[in-house]
């Protein structure tokens, strides 16, 4: 009986190590880079209103970690979810897709 329990424990450990958590990504534009190693990214999304059918645009601002201070205002960036880095910072700049002129 103990051998059987040991086998199941090892198999669940292997399954847990193979399944990595897929991180969320968002695309948005940099609104502010006044802080050191941090940028504010605005992500906009459009959806259809349930009752009236009109398309509504909403936006959310995320604080994202920018270790190289490479982002400028107006850049379009790809941000990726990460562990909490501070009180409000839970995203990291993965790449700059389009630089502002």
N, C-alpha and C positions, 0 to 999 in steps of 0.2 A: 504494500500500500504506500509506503514512504517513497519508493522508487517512482511510482506513478505521479505522486505529488511533485517530486523534484523535476520530472520532465515537463509538466505543465507550467511550472514557474519559469523554467528556462525558455520555453517557447513564447511566453508572454513578454519576457524581457527583450527577446529578439524582435518581436513585432513592435514594441514600443520604440526601440532604437531606430528601426527602419522608417517609421512614420515621423517625418519632420513637420513641424507646424508651418503651413503656408502663410506667408506674411502678406498683409493687405498692401496695395499700392494705390496711390492717387496722383493725378496730374493737375497741376495748378500753376498760378503765376505768383511771383514774389511781390509782396506788397511793401515789406519793410525789411531792411538789413541793418538797422541801427545798433543792434546788440552784437556782442562778440560771439562768434561761432554759432549764431542762431539767426534764422530767418522766419518771417511770417509768410505763410503760403495760403492764398485764397483759392479754394476749390469750388467751382460752380457746377450745379447740376440742374437739368430741366426735367420736369415731370408734368403730366397732365392732371389738371384738377378733377377730382372725382365727380363733382356735381355739375360744374359749368363747362368742363372740357377745355378750358383755356390752358395754354402752357405757362407754367410758373417757373421762374428761375430763382433758386435759392443758393446761398453761398455759405461756406463754413471756413473759418480761419484756423489753421494749424500752426503750432510752433514746431519748427523742424531744425535738427542739428545740422550745421554746416561747418565741419571741422577745418576746412581750408579757407573759409571766408571767400569763396569763389563766386557766390551768387550776388547779382545786382538787382535793383528794382526793375520789374518788367520781364525778367527771365521766366521762361516756362520750364518747370522742373518736375521730375518724377520723385515722389517721396515714398518711403517704405516704412511700415510699422516696425517698431523696435521696443526694447525694454524701456521702462520709465527712466529718463535721464534727469528730470527735475520735476517740479510740481505740475507743469503743464506741457512739458516737452516729451512726446512719445513717438515722434517720427524722425527719420533721418533722410537727408537728401541723397538719393541714389545716383541721379545723373541730371545734368542740365540739358534739356532737349532743344531749347531755342534761346539764344542770347538776345537781350534787348539792344537796340541800336543806340 
